[in-house]
Amino acid sequence: MNRFLIPLVIFVVLVVFLAVGLNRDPKLVPSPLIDKPAPEFSLPRLHHPEQRIGKQDMLGKVWILNVWASWCVSCRAEHQVVKRLAATGAVEIVGLDYKDQRADALRWLETLGNPYTATAVDGKGDVGIDFGVYGVPESFLIDKQGVIRYKQIGPLTDQAVAEKVLPLVKKLQAEG
């Protein structure tokens, strides 16, 4: 009897763990990079490949790193939200073109509009990996000292911008 009871108990425990895991929203998984310095990077700019942009260029500013790609359907849905956020002038937004073809990315921004102060090209995805990106789009709010303060997994929404991003931007800009 006991030899059947132990596998049954193990099975029930596994089912409970599976059920709990499946009911969690992956967008709510906290990033281990929150409140840690953003990874260093220096990448070519999309529009001016002879120039580079990196974390050092943004020190002293509150900014958003928005990871996107022209092949990403969710990025297209998010793009209008990013454009509206950029139009407020509340925060600088740097694009990180992730694992994309330069010509496709340029055409995409020309067609949909360019909300970015600058766009870095992460053709191999190495910088995305350093930031813990596992799917685009993702956005990181980074403070004046280069510390990640917020991560949005998946598309930014008007609600997330209004309720989370803009209040945190105002708070971070007010800090020394």
Secondary structure as UniProt FT lines:
FT   HELIX           2..22
FT   HELIX           26..28
FT   TURN            32..35
FT   STRAND          42..45
FT   TURN            49..50
FT   STRAND          52..54
FT   HELIX           55..58
FT   TURN            59..60
FT   STRAND          63..68
FT   TURN            70..71
FT   HELIX           73..88
FT   STRAND          92..98
FT   HELIX           102..112
FT   STRAND          118..122
FT   HELIX           126..130
FT   TURN            131..132
FT   STRAND          138..142
FT   TURN            144..145
FT   STRAND          147..153
FT   HELIX           158..160
FT   HELIX           161..165
FT   HELIX           166..174
//
